[in-house]
Amino acid sequence: MNKRMLKKKNTLDKAQFIADKIGIIERDIWVEYFKKHPTDLPKVLKRLCSQEYKSCLKRDIQTNYHNPSFDSKYCNWVIWQLENGYFSQYVKLDILDKLNYGVSCIPIFEENPYGKKWSL
């Protein structure tokens, strides 16, 4: 496959990862991510199964939702992981392995400027 096709496939795989993790990762991180990458929103909404998550995500983005205990460093770390990760490995996993697959498991071939792994 050429580079353009691989990039498109990775974008679709990333949309699937985001759709699967939409209820797990904090809502204010998704607001910041979709402000930076508005073209990913329709792809994620297409893959979301729950109408409740769709309406909640749309409402959060419209109201610019932020939790009072918002941690911008953690948010930047998660967004960097999502921007630079390769998600084809995630899509190939079975459903039980996908449950334990977190943001820190995403394969990345660069050094994250915010740290290797984030611990709360």
N, C-alpha and C positions, 0 to 999 in steps of 0.2 A: 504494500500500500504506500501511496505517496504521503508526504507530510501533511497536506491539506486534509486528506481523508482521515488520517490518524487524529488530527486535531478535532475534526468534527465528531468522530466517534468518542473521543475523550470528553468532549463537551456534553454529549448525550449521556454518557456514563456518569458524569458528574451530576447531571440533573437527576438521574435515578438515585444516586447517593444522597443528594439533598432531600429528595422526596421521601426517602426512607428514614432520614434522621431529622425531619422537620419538627417532630414532637419531642426529641431528645435534647437537641441543642437549644440554648436560650433564644427567646424570641427577639431580643434586641440585637443579637448578632446577625440574625437573618435580615433585619431591617438595614443594618449597615452594609451587609453583603449585597443586597439587591439595590441599594443606592449606588454602589460602585459598579454593579453589573446588571443593569435593567433588562438586558436581552435574555438573561437566564430565567427570568421570572415566568414567561409563558411556557417554557420547556418544563419547568418544575411543576407548574399548575396542571399541565397536561398529564403528568405522571402521578399526581396525588390522587389517591382513591377516596379520601374522606372529604366530604363537602364542608365539614366543620373546620378542618385544617385550612382548606382553601379560603373560606370566608375570614377566618382569624388572621391568616397571613396577609390578605388584601387589606383588612382593617388596620393591622399593625403598620403596614407600609404607608397607608394614607395618613394615619395619625402620628407617624414618626415615633413609635413606641420606644421608650427606654425605661428599664428597671431602675429604681433609685440606687441600687448597689451595682450599677453598670461598671464593669472592669474593662477599660479600653485596651490595656495590654493583652489581655486574654482574647478579646475580640480581634485585635490585629493579628495575633498568632493563628487563630482559626481561619480568618480570611486568607492569610498567606498560605496556609496549608491547602485550602480549597483552590486557590488560584494556581498553585504550582504542582499539584498532585496528579498522579496517574490512576485512573479509576477502573481500568479494564479488569484488574485482578478482583476488585470488589464485585463486579457484575457476575463473574464466573462462580462465585461462592454459592453454597446452598443456604437456605434460609436460616438455619441455626448458627452458621458461621457469620452471617451478616449481622446478627444481633450483637455479637461481641466485637464487631469491627468499628472502632472509633476513629476520631479525627487523627489521633496520633499514629494510627496504623497505616495511613495513606503513604504509599511509596513516593519518595521525593528524592531527586538526584542532586539537590542543591542544599547548602547549609541554610537553615532557617535563621534569619537575623534576630528572631525573638527567642531563640533557644530550641534545643533538640526536642524535648517533651515538656509539656506543661503539667504542673502538679498544683492542685488547689489545696 
